[in-house]
Amino acid sequence: MGMNIDEIDELLGNTVKKVDARSEINKKIKSVPVISESAYKLLQILDKTDFSYKDVAIIVESDSVLSGKILKTVNSSAFSFSRKIVSVHEALPLIGNRALTAITMESAAPDVFKNELGGYRAQSGELWEHSLKTAISARFLALYLKDKVDGGLAYTAGLVHDIGKSLLSTYLEKQYENIVKKMNEQNNSDNLELERDFLGIDHAEAGEILVKHWQLPEVFEIIARYHHTPSEAPDGEKPICFLIHIADIVAMMAGSGTGIDSLHYHLDNNFINYFNMTEEQFQKTILDVNEEYLETKKVLDSTN
């Protein structure tokens, strides 16, 4: 049976919207500021286990904004040292590499992480909270991964995995009612498929493009692109893509999603081939993530 006129019009209409969305998103990406050279260098260093705080200090001291944030943080009530810390060299090991990575990323792209995501019905700061919990989850879950993944790399990957949502939100907002309707019609809807249906692009692909625009290492492009579909990732990057896939879910189960899409993504069941983890360990990880998140948030809030 052929399609009627209304169905043809709807199909043509959706096709135009897809082309327009992809074209507009590609234009929008070009207007997103590239992260600073100091942030870029820091993220590269902090991804490694064997970095030197001396090398980090040289970069931080070249960035007055970042230096100020770090000194403000280490002298805040979150640390409560008996004396004032006035040296970046002294401050860095006291803050630690994970908090430093989060401060660097938050400072490098506040508009990406902190803006309201109307298309997802997420409030200002919810994307950052979810990203931070995913980063913390990735660090804990890396302990149970069969293939070794550096904790620093896992943490940064967790921070950047969902940045494509900041680009798609405006376009999804125009389709919000249609998306909710389709979600209600489909009991097991996958939000990634809905994004592609209505926009011709999903937040994973948009994130890959934005990471490339930021000129971060290629591994982060791959993680952004395949964090919901890790079985499709290149073989060498499958372990970390599965790690972020599960860490993303843990963050949502720990109470930090990004709006209406929370837990509306399909689980890649091949994850069982990449982890040695019991149900008890999984549940404990959720509790540990929430506990560390509160401690990390206290530190990061002191910079604002």
Backbone as CSV, one residue per row, in Angstrom:
resi,resn,N_x,N_y,N_z,CA_x,CA_y,CA_z,C_x,C_y,C_z
1,MET,0.844,-1.197,0.000,0.000,0.000,0.000,0.878,1.245,0.000
2,GLY,0.578,2.230,-0.884,1.360,3.458,-0.956,1.021,4.417,0.155
3,MET,1.845,5.426,0.313,1.607,6.446,1.338,0.588,7.458,0.827
4,ASN,-0.197,8.026,1.760,-1.117,9.080,1.361,-0.388,10.426,1.346
5,ILE,-1.103,11.477,0.909,-0.495,12.799,0.754,0.050,13.315,2.079
6,ASP,-0.722,13.133,3.166,-0.283,13.631,4.472,1.011,12.949,4.913
7,GLU,1.110,11.628,4.654,2.319,10.891,5.039,3.519,11.337,4.214
8,ILE,3.279,11.609,2.919,4.365,12.092,2.065,4.824,13.467,2.519
9,ASP,3.867,14.343,2.820,4.216,15.691,3.306,5.008,15.614,4.600
10,GLU,4.576,14.694,5.494,5.284,14.559,6.779,6.704,14.067,6.556
11,LEU,6.860,13.091,5.642,8.183,12.560,5.352,9.081,13.635,4.758
12,LEU,8.551,14.391,3.800,9.332,15.469,3.184,9.656,16.546,4.202
13,GLY,8.696,16.832,5.065,8.915,17.856,6.091,10.020,17.460,7.036
14,ASN,9.994,16.171,7.461,11.030,15.683,8.377,12.391,15.679,7.712
15,THR,12.419,15.380,6.399,13.685,15.359,5.676,14.296,16.747,5.653
16,VAL,13.478,17.756,5.404,13.976,19.138,5.386,14.509,19.526,6.750
17,LYS,13.753,19.155,7.803,14.196,19.491,9.155,15.536,18.837,9.482
18,LYS,15.708,17.597,9.035,16.967,16.908,9.284,18.133,17.641,8.634
19,VAL,17.970,17.995,7.387,19.035,18.691,6.666,19.325,20.026,7.316
20,ASP,18.259,20.767,7.662,18.432,22.077,8.279,19.126,21.957,9.630
21,ALA,18.724,20.959,10.433,19.314,20.791,11.764,20.798,20.488,11.654
22,ARG,21.152,19.546,10.786,22.560,19.184,10.642,23.375,20.381,10.154
23,SER,22.837,21.097,9.171,23.539,22.253,8.626,23.718,23.337,9.683
24,GLU,22.637,23.606,10.436,22.697,24.647,11.465,23.641,24.257,12.599
25,ILE,23.631,22.982,12.961,24.506,22.515,14.040,25.966,22.633,13.632
26,ASN,26.269,22.291,12.387,27.642,22.440,11.901,28.083,23.905,11.916
27,LYS,27.170,24.814,11.605,27.482,26.243,11.670,27.686,26.686,13.118
28,LYS,26.818,26.159,13.991,26.876,26.540,15.406,28.187,26.100,16.043
29,ILE,28.656,24.912,15.667,29.904,24.397,16.220,31.058,25.350,15.928
30,LYS,31.046,25.935,14.734,32.126,26.855,14.351,32.163,28.094,15.231
31,SER,31.008,28.434,15.831,30.959,29.630,16.681,31.303,29.329,18.139
32,VAL,31.437,28.036,18.482,31.811,27.664,19.856,33.300,27.924,20.039
33,PRO,33.684,28.706,21.043,35.113,29.002,21.235,35.941,27.738,21.436
34,VAL,37.112,27.712,20.833,38.054,26.618,21.068,38.592,26.764,22.484
35,ILE,38.791,25.653,23.192,39.297,25.753,24.562,40.719,26.321,24.542
36,SER,41.086,26.965,25.633,42.367,27.654,25.694,43.533,26.679,25.550
37,GLU,44.669,27.202,25.144,45.861,26.378,24.974,46.290,25.754,26.300
38,SER,46.153,26.520,27.386,46.554,25.989,28.692,45.636,24.839,29.112
39,ALA,44.329,24.972,28.861,43.391,23.895,29.194,43.687,22.656,28.363
40,TYR,43.953,22.862,27.087,44.270,21.752,26.181,45.509,20.989,26.675
41,LYS,46.561,21.729,27.023,47.805,21.097,27.498,47.587,20.376,28.824
42,LEU,46.822,20.997,29.720,46.570,20.387,31.029,45.817,19.075,30.901
43,LEU,44.785,19.055,30.066,43.996,17.841,29.911,44.838,16.706,29.340
44,GLN,45.758,17.044,28.455,46.645,16.023,27.901,47.555,15.432,28.976
45,ILE,48.077,16.305,29.849,48.976,15.845,30.916,48.214,15.050,31.972
46,LEU,47.049,15.555,32.380,46.307,14.947,33.480,45.670,13.614,33.119
47,ASP,45.597,13.312,31.823,45.076,12.012,31.394,46.040,10.879,31.711
48,LYS,47.284,11.230,32.014,48.317,10.213,32.258,48.524,10.011,33.760
49,THR,48.863,8.797,34.122,49.104,8.486,35.537,50.434,9.060,36.023
50,ASP,51.432,9.077,35.160,52.792,9.450,35.564,53.134,10.911,35.256
51,PHE,52.152,11.801,35.448,52.445,13.212,35.189,53.197,13.834,36.364
52,SER,53.802,14.988,36.104,54.536,15.713,37.139,53.795,17.007,37.481
53,TYR,53.592,17.261,38.780,52.942,18.506,39.189,53.786,19.719,38.812
54,LYS,55.080,19.513,38.667,55.952,20.609,38.229,55.575,21.059,36.820
55,ASP,55.315,20.088,35.935,54.895,20.400,34.567,53.527,21.073,34.564
56,VAL,52.641,20.580,35.431,51.297,21.159,35.533,51.380,22.608,36.004
57,ALA,52.233,22.858,36.989,52.368,24.205,37.553,52.829,25.216,36.501
58,ILE,53.726,24.804,35.633,54.229,25.701,34.582,53.074,26.167,33.692
59,ILE,52.172,25.244,33.367,51.026,25.582,32.511,50.015,26.436,33.270
60,VAL,49.701,26.030,34.494,48.700,26.756,35.285,49.137,28.198,35.529
61,GLU,50.410,28.379,35.822,50.902,29.730,36.121,50.865,30.652,34.897
62,SER,50.764,30.050,33.711,50.667,30.873,32.496,49.240,31.338,32.238
63,ASP,48.288,30.842,33.038,46.868,31.176,32.883,46.388,31.819,34.175
64,SER,46.224,33.138,34.166,45.886,33.863,35.397,44.517,33.476,35.942
65,VAL,43.557,33.190,35.050,42.212,32.817,35.504,42.247,31.477,36.220
66,LEU,42.917,30.518,35.614,43.018,29.182,36.201,43.815,29.215,37.504
67,SER,44.905,29.985,37.529,45.704,30.125,38.755,44.854,30.681,39.891
68,GLY,44.059,31.696,39.564,43.200,32.309,40.570,42.176,31.338,41.121
69,LYS,41.578,30.546,40.240,40.573,29.575,40.672,41.190,28.522,41.588
70,ILE,42.382,28.066,41.243,43.039,27.019,42.026,43.422,27.536,43.408
71,LEU,43.965,28.739,43.472,44.336,29.314,44.770,43.090,29.621,45.606
72,LYS,42.024,30.056,44.943,40.766,30.312,45.660,40.215,29.007,46.226
73,THR,40.311,27.944,45.448,39.805,26.639,45.883,40.579,26.104,47.072
74,VAL,41.903,26.110,46.990,42.717,25.511,48.038,42.639,26.301,49.343
75,ASN,42.271,27.573,49.247,42.137,28.398,50.460,40.689,28.518,50.932
76,SER,39.814,27.719,50.378,38.395,27.778,50.748,38.103,26.884,51.953
77,SER,36.866,26.949,52.415,36.444,26.132,53.556,36.411,24.644,53.214
78,ALA,36.447,24.333,51.922,36.461,22.918,51.518,37.724,22.216,51.994
79,PHE,38.796,22.993,52.201,40.072,22.427,52.654,40.423,22.855,54.084
80,SER,40.124,24.086,54.420,40.315,24.595,55.790,41.725,24.392,56.327
81,PHE,42.721,24.782,55.537,44.094,24.721,56.030,44.318,25.829,57.053
82,SER,45.250,25.600,57.963,45.483,26.561,59.049,46.206,27.815,58.562
83,ARG,46.822,27.731,57.381,47.507,28.905,56.840,47.115,29.105,55.381
84,LYS,47.356,30.289,54.879,46.996,30.609,53.499,48.025,30.013,52.543
85,ILE,47.536,29.369,51.498,48.400,28.808,50.457,48.519,29.849,49.349
86,VAL,49.728,30.293,49.074,49.913,31.375,48.101,50.643,30.926,46.842
87,SER,51.093,29.682,46.813,51.870,29.180,45.685,51.084,28.125,44.907
88,VAL,51.041,28.266,43.586,50.398,27.274,42.726,51.103,25.931,42.871
89,HIS,52.438,25.961,42.981,53.226,24.733,43.132,52.770,23.951,44.368
90,GLU,52.491,24.653,45.444,52.056,24.005,46.681,50.587,23.595,46.594
91,ALA,49.798,24.387,45.903,48.348,24.144,45.841,47.977,22.901,45.038
92,LEU,48.675,22.656,43.946,48.271,21.602,43.011,48.169,20.207,43.636
93,PRO,49.207,19.711,44.325,49.074,18.372,44.917,48.036,18.314,46.030
94,LEU,47.751,19.447,46.657,46.734,19.487,47.709,45.334,19.341,47.120
95,ILE,45.129,19.919,45.951,43.830,19.826,45.276,43.647,18.440,44.668
96,GLY,44.695,17.917,44.034,44.616,16.594,43.412,44.244,16.665,41.939
97,ASN,44.610,15.631,41.220,44.448,15.667,39.765,42.998,15.628,39.304
98,ARG,42.109,14.910,40.033,40.718,14.822,39.574,40.002,16.158,39.699
99,ALA,40.161,16.813,40.853,39.531,18.125,41.021,40.121,19.126,40.039
100,LEU,41.430,19.015,39.797,42.090,19.916,38.852,41.552,19.708,37.436
101,THR,41.330,18.453,37.051,40.755,18.166,35.729,39.373,18.780,35.610
102,ALA,38.561,18.631,36.651,37.202,19.175,36.625,37.212,20.704,36.572
103,ILE,38.087,21.326,37.362,38.192,22.791,37.347,38.614,23.272,35.971
104,THR,39.570,22.569,35.370,40.064,22.949,34.035,38.956,22.863,32.997
105,MET,38.219,21.754,32.982,37.159,21.568,31.991,36.009,22.543,32.211
106,GLU,35.636,22.734,33.469,34.544,23.661,33.781,34.904,25.085,33.367
107,SER,36.157,25.462,33.601,36.618,26.809,33.240,36.741,26.980,31.727
108,ALA,37.099,25.885,31.048,37.335,25.957,29.611,36.051,26.108,28.818
109,ALA,34.939,25.557,29.320,33.699,25.567,28.529,32.471,25.737,29.416
110,PRO,32.381,26.853,30.154,31.229,27.030,31.049,29.897,27.087,30.314
111,ASP,29.878,27.662,29.112,28.625,27.765,28.366,28.131,26.406,27.897
112,VAL,29.052,25.499,27.654,28.680,24.150,27.214,28.075,23.359,28.374
113,PHE,28.688,23.446,29.544,28.276,22.609,30.664,27.186,23.220,31.551
114,LYS,27.143,24.529,31.656,26.295,25.145,32.673,24.965,25.695,32.150
115,ASN,24.803,25.810,30.836,23.567,26.371,30.298,22.387,25.417,30.482
116,GLU,21.197,25.991,30.545,19.973,25.203,30.579,19.814,24.478,29.245
117,LEU,19.352,23.232,29.296,19.110,22.450,28.075,17.603,22.297,27.895
118,GLY,16.993,23.298,27.274,15.535,23.318,27.139,14.991,22.140,26.361
119,GLY,15.732,21.689,25.348,15.273,20.568,24.534,15.206,19.265,25.292
120,TYR,15.946,19.168,26.395,15.927,17.977,27.245,15.165,18.231,28.543
121,ARG,14.682,19.455,28.695,14.038,19.897,29.939,14.980,19.727,31.134
122,ALA,16.230,20.092,30.921,17.247,20.022,31.974,17.582,21.430,32.451
123,GLN,17.638,21.606,33.742,17.937,22.904,34.325,19.417,23.252,34.171
124,SER,19.719,24.533,34.359,21.112,24.979,34.312,21.955,24.194,35.313
125,GLY,23.076,23.653,34.853,23.978,22.916,35.727,23.747,21.414,35.750
126,GLU,22.625,20.937,35.210,22.339,19.506,35.255,23.287,18.702,34.368
127,LEU,23.660,19.266,33.213,24.610,18.568,32.343,25.966,18.433,33.040
128,TRP,26.386,19.492,33.732,27.656,19.436,34.456,27.597,18.409,35.582
129,GLU,26.497,18.382,36.317,26.353,17.417,37.409,26.404,15.992,36.862
130,HIS,25.691,15.758,35.770,25.693,14.419,35.165,27.088,14.049,34.660
131,SER,27.749,15.006,34.022,29.089,14.745,33.476,30.078,14.437,34.588
132,LEU,29.978,15.181,35.681,30.885,14.967,36.808,30.642,13.601,37.455
133,LYS,29.371,13.227,37.601,29.074,11.915,38.179,29.513,10.789,37.245
134,THR,29.404,11.024,35.941,29.870,10.012,34.993,31.384,9.855,35.094
135,ALA,32.095,10.978,35.247,33.554,10.935,35.398,33.952,10.152,36.642
136,ILE,33.271,10.430,37.741,33.557,9.726,38.999,33.215,8.240,38.863
137,SER,32.079,7.954,38.227,31.665,6.565,38.004,32.707,5.823,37.180
138,ALA,33.209,6.482,36.133,34.195,5.848,35.250,35.454,5.471,36.023
139,ARG,35.864,6.346,36.943,37.072,6.054,37.731,36.852,4.825,38.615
140,PHE,35.691,4.716,39.248,35.399,3.547,40.083,35.249,2.283,39.245
141,LEU,34.512,2.386,38.142,34.239,1.217,37.309,35.487,0.696,36.609
142,ALA,36.460,1.575,36.377,37.704,1.161,35.721,38.403,0.055,36.507
143,LEU,38.144,-0.016,37.798,38.749,-1.053,38.642,38.244,-2.446,38.271
144,TYR,37.056,-2.512,37.663,36.441,-3.793,37.328,36.516,-4.114,35.843
145,LEU,37.130,-3.231,35.082,37.260,-3.444,33.640,38.344,-4.488,33.366
146,LYS,38.077,-5.419,32.481,39.048,-6.472,32.176,40.310,-5.900,31.520
147,ASP,40.133,-4.901,30.671,41.269,-4.240,30.030,41.613,-2.982,30.820
148,LYS,42.872,-2.792,31.121,43.292,-1.637,31.916,43.070,-0.331,31.153
149,VAL,42.407,0.609,31.803,42.211,1.963,31.272,42.684,2.936,32.333
150,ASP,43.503,3.893,31.930,44.036,4.868,32.886,42.902,5.659,33.539
151,GLY,42.982,5.811,34.857,41.930,6.505,35.597,41.760,7.956,35.190
152,GLY,42.873,8.613,34.854,42.794,10.010,34.417,42.071,10.143,33.096
153,LEU,42.368,9.238,32.173,41.690,9.231,30.879,40.205,8.948,31.057
154,ALA,39.876,7.993,31.915,38.478,7.643,32.176,37.715,8.836,32.748
155,TYR,38.362,9.564,33.652,37.726,10.709,34.306,37.413,11.812,33.288
156,THR,38.389,12.160,32.456,38.175,13.195,31.446,37.127,12.752,30.436
157,ALA,37.163,11.477,30.061,36.178,10.949,29.122,34.761,11.104,29.672
158,GLY,34.609,10.848,30.963,33.303,11.020,31.595,32.822,12.461,31.552
159,LEU,33.750,13.390,31.668,33.380,14.811,31.639,32.895,15.263,30.269
160,VAL,33.477,14.727,29.195,33.177,15.248,27.854,32.161,14.418,27.077
161,HIS,31.748,13.261,27.577,30.979,12.315,26.762,29.671,12.879,26.219
162,ASP,29.007,13.763,26.961,27.663,14.220,26.587,27.612,15.659,26.070
163,ILE,28.745,16.244,25.719,28.745,17.665,25.359,27.930,17.962,24.115
164,GLY,27.658,16.951,23.297,26.841,17.180,22.106,25.436,17.653,22.432
165,LYS,24.961,17.363,23.637,23.613,17.784,24.030,23.479,19.305,24.047
166,SER,24.568,19.985,24.358,24.523,21.450,24.392,24.258,22.031,23.007
167,LEU,24.630,21.296,21.965,24.405,21.745,20.597,23.012,21.382,20.092
168,LEU,22.507,20.229,20.512,21.219,19.760,20.004,20.021,20.379,20.712
169,SER,20.218,20.838,21.924,19.099,21.241,22.778,18.133,22.218,22.104
170,THR,18.648,23.271,21.498,17.794,24.287,20.877,16.892,23.686,19.807
171,TYR,17.435,22.765,19.024,16.681,22.167,17.925,15.678,21.135,18.438
172,LEU,16.031,20.432,19.511,15.114,19.475,20.112,13.930,20.184,20.759
173,GLU,14.176,21.379,21.274,13.110,22.125,21.940,11.947,22.383,20.985
174,LYS,12.260,22.619,19.715,11.221,22.871,18.709,10.409,21.612,18.412
175,GLN,10.985,20.452,18.735,10.327,19.177,18.465,9.857,18.495,19.748
176,TYR,9.880,19.205,20.864,9.668,18.593,22.174,8.361,17.808,22.249
177,GLU,7.263,18.424,21.845,5.961,17.755,21.956,5.912,16.495,21.096
178,ASN,6.492,16.561,19.902,6.517,15.390,19.023,7.348,14.261,19.617
179,ILE,8.470,14.638,20.249,9.342,13.626,20.853,8.658,12.944,22.031
180,VAL,8.013,13.737,22.892,7.311,13.172,24.048,6.190,12.249,23.582
181,LYS,5.493,12.666,22.529,4.407,11.842,21.981,4.945,10.493,21.512
182,LYS,6.063,10.530,20.801,6.649,9.290,20.286,7.186,8.431,21.420
183,MET,7.733,9.072,22.461,8.214,8.337,23.636,7.067,7.573,24.288
184,ASN,5.917,8.234,24.388,4.751,7.617,25.024,4.184,6.485,24.174
185,GLU,4.343,6.603,22.867,3.836,5.575,21.959,4.718,4.335,21.953
186,GLN,6.007,4.546,22.225,6.967,3.441,22.201,7.430,3.129,23.615
187,ASN,7.111,1.937,24.099,7.457,1.573,25.480,8.961,1.495,25.712
188,ASN,9.702,1.099,24.688,11.147,0.908,24.847,11.910,1.848,23.913
189,SER,11.515,3.116,23.923,12.115,4.085,22.998,13.570,4.366,23.369
190,ASP,14.364,4.627,22.364,15.766,4.989,22.555,15.915,6.449,22.128
191,ASN,16.358,7.291,23.054,16.399,8.723,22.761,17.369,9.062,21.636
192,LEU,18.419,8.258,21.472,19.373,8.499,20.395,18.687,8.359,19.037
193,GLU,17.820,7.340,18.915,17.073,7.144,17.668,16.085,8.278,17.439
194,LEU,15.454,8.759,18.512,14.508,9.866,18.382,15.209,11.133,17.900
195,GLU,16.401,11.395,18.426,17.171,12.563,17.974,17.458,12.475,16.477
196,ARG,17.862,11.291,16.044,18.153,11.111,14.615,16.894,11.218,13.772
197,ASP,15.776,10.691,14.292,14.509,10.752,13.555,14.073,12.188,13.301
198,PHE,14.236,13.038,14.319,13.721,14.401,14.215,14.749,15.410,13.714
199,LEU,16.026,15.135,13.916,17.058,16.110,13.541,18.027,15.608,12.482
200,GLY,18.066,14.296,12.276,19.025,13.751,11.327,20.424,13.629,11.902
201,ILE,20.564,13.901,13.184,21.844,13.824,13.883,21.533,13.597,15.360
202,ASP,22.401,12.905,16.082,22.176,12.696,17.511,23.278,13.366,18.313
203,HIS,23.100,13.414,19.635,24.063,14.158,20.467,25.427,13.479,20.499
204,ALA,25.474,12.169,20.227,26.765,11.477,20.198,27.599,11.952,19.006
205,GLU,26.968,12.045,17.847,27.674,12.528,16.660,28.033,14.002,16.806
206,ALA,27.103,14.785,17.352,27.377,16.213,17.568,28.539,16.393,18.540
207,GLY,28.593,15.545,19.565,29.694,15.602,20.521,31.029,15.286,19.875
208,GLU,31.029,14.297,18.982,32.250,13.948,18.252,32.763,15.150,17.458
209,ILE,31.848,15.859,16.809,32.227,17.020,15.994,32.768,18.143,16.880
210,LEU,32.132,18.352,18.037,32.573,19.411,18.948,33.942,19.088,19.551
211,VAL,34.166,17.841,19.932,35.479,17.442,20.462,36.562,17.665,19.416
212,LYS,36.250,17.340,18.180,37.206,17.562,17.091,37.479,19.051,16.923
213,HIS,36.440,19.871,17.041,36.584,21.326,16.957,37.492,21.839,18.074
214,TRP,37.395,21.224,19.243,38.240,21.607,20.382,39.669,21.083,20.235
215,GLN,39.884,20.213,19.273,41.204,19.643,18.996,41.740,18.814,20.164
216,LEU,40.825,18.143,20.863,41.245,17.205,21.904,41.711,15.914,21.239
217,PRO,42.455,15.070,21.949,42.918,13.809,21.361,41.778,12.991,20.756
218,GLU,42.089,12.260,19.704,41.068,11.533,18.938,40.262,10.562,19.801
219,VAL,40.861,10.014,20.845,40.143,9.055,21.683,38.866,9.669,22.255
220,PHE,38.859,10.973,22.526,37.663,11.611,23.072,36.582,11.788,22.012
221,GLU,36.996,11.937,20.751,36.029,11.952,19.644,35.303,10.609,19.593
222,ILE,36.074,9.544,19.708,35.522,8.186,19.626,34.590,7.922,20.799
223,ILE,34.984,8.350,21.992,34.158,8.139,23.188,32.838,8.897,23.077
224,ALA,32.905,10.150,22.643,31.678,10.933,22.475,30.754,10.255,21.468
225,ARG,31.335,9.755,20.379,30.547,9.167,19.278,29.917,7.840,19.674
226,TYR,30.618,7.019,20.461,30.157,5.649,20.680,29.783,5.342,22.129
227,HIS,29.572,6.348,22.967,29.294,6.024,24.368,27.931,5.352,24.570
228,HIS,27.023,5.476,23.600,25.758,4.736,23.667,25.785,3.464,22.820
229,THR,26.745,3.361,21.923,26.839,2.203,21.019,28.270,1.657,21.008
230,PRO,28.786,1.253,22.161,30.205,0.875,22.264,30.606,-0.316,21.402
231,SER,29.657,-1.204,21.075,30.001,-2.349,20.227,30.416,-1.906,18.825
232,GLU,30.013,-0.693,18.427,30.340,-0.168,17.099,31.660,0.594,17.090
233,ALA,32.270,0.785,18.245,33.525,1.545,18.337,34.680,0.743,17.736
234,PRO,35.743,1.430,17.314,36.942,0.710,16.857,37.429,-0.240,17.943
235,ASP,37.957,-1.393,17.544,38.314,-2.434,18.512,39.211,-1.931,19.638
236,GLY,40.208,-1.117,19.304,41.155,-0.650,20.307,40.547,0.254,21.356
237,GLU,39.405,0.886,21.032,38.770,1.824,21.964,37.490,1.255,22.568
238,LYS,37.169,0.015,22.246,35.937,-0.572,22.799,35.930,-0.597,24.329
239,PRO,37.046,-0.991,25.010,37.007,-1.036,26.476,36.615,0.297,27.123
240,ILE,37.214,1.392,26.669,36.876,2.665,27.315,35.488,3.139,26.902
241,CYS,35.037,2.791,25.706,33.684,3.164,25.294,32.647,2.399,26.116
242,PHE,32.920,1.114,26.398,32.022,0.361,27.281,32.079,0.911,28.706
243,LEU,33.254,1.333,29.129,33.400,1.923,30.457,32.515,3.159,30.602
244,ILE,32.563,4.058,29.635,31.755,5.280,29.707,30.278,4.960,29.494
245,HIS,29.977,3.962,28.687,28.594,3.509,28.479,27.950,3.144,29.821
246,ILE,28.657,2.355,30.617,28.119,1.929,31.911,28.197,3.059,32.934
247,ALA,29.261,3.845,32.895,29.399,4.973,33.826,28.269,5.980,33.626
248,ASP,27.876,6.191,32.390,26.759,7.085,32.055,25.475,6.585,32.722
249,ILE,25.254,5.281,32.650,24.056,4.687,33.258,24.115,4.782,34.779
250,VAL,25.291,4.529,35.352,25.457,4.640,36.809,25.136,6.055,37.274
251,ALA,25.616,7.055,36.540,25.339,8.452,36.902,23.843,8.727,36.915
252,MET,23.134,8.188,35.926,21.679,8.374,35.881,20.997,7.628,37.020
253,MET,21.464,6.404,37.315,20.893,5.631,38.424,21.202,6.278,39.773
254,ALA,22.299,7.049,39.808,22.684,7.754,41.039,21.949,9.090,41.175
255,GLY,21.004,9.333,40.270,20.139,10.506,40.411,20.508,11.708,39.594
256,SER,21.455,11.556,38.662,21.884,12.704,37.866,21.792,12.396,36.373
257,GLY,20.649,12.749,35.804,20.476,12.640,34.363,20.508,14.021,33.748
258,THR,19.982,14.125,32.550,19.937,15.445,31.901,18.534,15.743,31.389
259,GLY,17.521,15.361,32.183,16.158,15.693,31.801,15.348,14.490,31.356
260,ILE,14.511,14.700,30.333,13.539,13.675,29.931,14.187,12.441,29.322
261,ASP,15.441,12.541,28.900,16.078,11.402,28.250,16.695,10.412,29.233
262,SER,16.698,10.735,30.520,17.373,9.881,31.508,16.849,8.454,31.465
263,LEU,17.774,7.500,31.338,17.488,6.074,31.275,16.604,5.704,30.091
264,HIS,16.595,6.546,29.057,15.878,6.241,27.815,16.876,5.923,26.704
265,TYR,17.882,5.143,27.064,18.868,4.698,26.083,19.039,3.195,26.241
266,HIS,19.260,2.509,25.138,19.398,1.056,25.181,20.748,0.649,25.784
267,LEU,20.715,-0.399,26.594,21.931,-0.963,27.163,22.561,-1.898,26.147
268,ASP,23.857,-1.737,25.908,24.593,-2.650,25.039,24.990,-3.860,25.884
269,ASN,24.310,-4.970,25.659,24.501,-6.154,26.505,25.880,-6.788,26.392
270,ASN,26.657,-6.364,25.419,28.023,-6.890,25.303,28.936,-6.392,26.419
271,PHE,28.409,-5.502,27.279,29.236,-4.982,28.378,29.732,-6.100,29.279
272,ILE,28.974,-7.206,29.349,29.361,-8.303,30.249,30.699,-8.924,29.836
273,ASN,31.095,-8.706,28.583,32.375,-9.245,28.106,33.561,-8.371,28.500
274,TYR,33.277,-7.215,29.077,34.350,-6.254,29.374,34.543,-6.002,30.867
275,PHE,33.640,-6.524,31.697,33.726,-6.263,33.132,33.776,-7.556,33.939
276,ASN,34.503,-7.527,35.044,34.440,-8.558,36.081,33.842,-7.891,37.314
277,MET,32.531,-7.983,37.450,31.864,-7.198,38.481,30.599,-7.920,38.958
278,THR,30.411,-7.965,40.267,29.205,-8.583,40.821,28.114,-7.526,40.989
279,GLU,26.903,-7.983,41.192,25.774,-7.075,41.437,26.024,-6.248,42.698
280,GLU,26.579,-6.887,43.718,26.880,-6.188,44.975,27.906,-5.071,44.742
281,GLN,28.936,-5.353,43.956,29.950,-4.344,43.644,29.355,-3.195,42.838
282,PHE,28.434,-3.526,41.945,27.773,-2.493,41.142,26.952,-1.555,42.037
283,GLN,26.178,-2.120,42.945,25.358,-1.310,43.844,26.228,-0.455,44.768
284,LYS,27.326,-1.022,45.230,28.249,-0.261,46.084,28.860,0.897,45.308
285,THR,29.145,0.679,44.028,29.708,1.743,43.195,28.772,2.939,43.128
286,ILE,27.479,2.694,43.006,26.505,3.795,42.960,26.578,4.623,44.242
287,LEU,26.677,3.946,45.382,26.784,4.648,46.667,28.094,5.428,46.757
288,ASP,29.192,4.797,46.325,30.509,5.449,46.372,30.541,6.682,45.464
289,VAL,29.899,6.578,44.311,29.868,7.695,43.360,29.155,8.895,43.977
290,ASN,28.026,8.658,44.593,27.290,9.766,45.214,28.089,10.410,46.337
291,GLU,28.785,9.587,47.105,29.590,10.114,48.216,30.736,10.977,47.698
292,GLU,31.460,10.473,46.688,32.573,11.258,46.150,32.073,12.495,45.409
293,TYR,30.915,12.381,44.767,30.365,13.542,44.064,30.130,14.701,45.032
294,LEU,29.559,14.416,46.184,29.290,15.468,47.161,30.585,16.122,47.642
295,GLU,31.619,15.309,47.830,32.917,15.853,48.256,33.532,16.715,47.147
296,THR,33.457,16.230,45.906,34.021,16.972,44.775,33.247,18.264,44.530
297,LYS,31.931,18.182,44.635,31.088,19.362,44.426,31.418,20.453,45.440
298,LYS,31.692,20.053,46.672,32.048,21.020,47.704,33.313,21.771,47.318
299,VAL,34.280,21.032,46.759,35.530,21.650,46.324,35.274,22.590,45.148
300,LEU,34.541,22.121,44.143,34.311,22.923,42.951,33.449,24.147,43.216
301,ASP,32.481,24.008,44.121,31.628,25.149,44.452,32.407,26.286,45.080
302,SER,33.520,25.943,45.695,34.330,26.973,46.365,35.031,27.883,45.356
303,THR,35.051,27.500,44.068,35.685,28.336,43.043,34.704,29.350,42.482
304,ASN,33.421,29.218,42.790,32.397,30.093,42.200,32.080,31.276,43.106
